[in-house]
Structure formats: C-alpha cells, structure tokens
Amino acid sequence: MGEALGFPGAWEDHPWGDTVVKVGKKIFVFLGEEGFSVKLPESAEEALSLGAEPTGYGLGKAGWVSVRFQGDDDPVDLYRDWIDESYRAVATKTLVKQLDAQRADDA
C-alpha cells in the first residue's frame, strides 16, 4: 500500500497513532497491519458486497469502507482501484489532473 505515497501531493501522517496517507490536509487512506480504509463514493456498495465493512466512527455514513487483508488471495488490482478512487474523492481537481497527466505519460 506504499504506492499510495506515489500520488501527487500525497504524504504520510500519524494522527491518533494511526498511519494514514493524506493529500493536502485530507486523509484518503487509513493503513493498518490487518487492512485499510478508503473513501469510495462510487464503489462502496461493491466493496461492501465483497466483504468490506463500513468504517467506524461514523465514517461509513460518508462512504468510507474498511477492508481486511486476506493473504495471498487479496485482489491487489482492485485495492489499487479503490485507493485511486479515494484519492480522487478528496484531492483537488488540479492534483487529479496532474495524476491523469502522469498516467498518460506512463502509457
């Protein structure tokens, strides 16, 4: 999940003793030893149907889901898509455009 730090403007922080990745002042991934939490405005229902749970502390009502790692069977590409969606949900339009430009250059 260290790939989350590769997004434009992303940085690691440790509020409340947790490890998170932020863009600007906004968290887009909570990281834990057993899983992670992301904001999924478009894919939350899909994630919940695949075993994710609404994130606690009332965040689930805002589209946040928590995913537990399963081991070798983890759908890593799907997790990357969810982290991307979470980033896009909280990043500024300028940073999202920068991300899209980087990806176009890599293609």
N, C-alpha and C positions, 0 to 999 in steps of 0.2 A: 504494500500500500504506500510505500515511499514514493511511488510515482505521482501521488497527489501533489508533492512538492514541486513537480515539474510544470505545473500550470502557471501562467503568467500572474505575478503578484502573490503567489502562494508562499506561506511561511508557517513554521511550526510554533505552537504555543503550548503552555501547560497551565491553563486556568483550573482551579479547583483540584489540582493534582492529576488531571486527565491530560492525555496527549491529543491535541486537535490540530487540524490544518485550517488556516484562515486565508481569506483573500480580503485585503483591507482589514477591517475590524470584525468581519463576519466569518463565523465558522461554517465550513462546508463539509468537513468530515471529523467525526469523533473516532479515534482509534483506540482499540483495546487489545489485550492479548487473546481474547476469545472471539473478537469480531469488530464490527464498526457500525457507525450510524451515519446516515446521509439524508438530505432533504430531497424528496422525489415528488415534485408537483405533478408530473405526468405518469410516472411508473409505480407509484406507491401501491396501488391495488395489485398490480402484477407481482411486486416484491412480497406483499403480504400473502398472496396465493402460493408463493414458492417457499414459505416458511419464515419470512422475516416477521418481526413483531413491531407494533407501534412503539416508538421511543418514549421512554418515561418522562416525568417532569412536565407533562402537558405538551411536549414537542410533537407527539404523534398526531395531535389535532392539526398541526401545521404542516403535515406531510412528511415528517421525519420517520424513518424506519430503522430498526436495528437488525443487523444480520450476524448470525453466529457462524464462525468458520467451521467447516465440516471435515477438513483434511484434504486428502488427495482428490476428492470429488468436487471441490469448490469450482463453480463456474467463473473462473477468473475474468474472462472477457465480459461477462455480464456485470460483474462487480466494477470493472473499469467503466463500463457504460453508466452505471449508477453514480459513480464518483464524478464523472463528466457532467451528468445531469444536475447533480447537487452544486457543482461549481457554477454552472451556467445559471442556476436559480439564484445565486447570491452575488455573483461577480457583476461589476459594472459592464455596460454594453461595450465600452472601449476595450476592456480586458477580454471579453468574449470575442470581439473582432480580432484582437491580437492572437488569441488561441486559434481561431479559424485560419488566419493568415499563416501561422506557423505550420499548421497541419497541411495546408495547401502546398507550402514549400517542401514539406517532407514527402509528399505524394509523388 
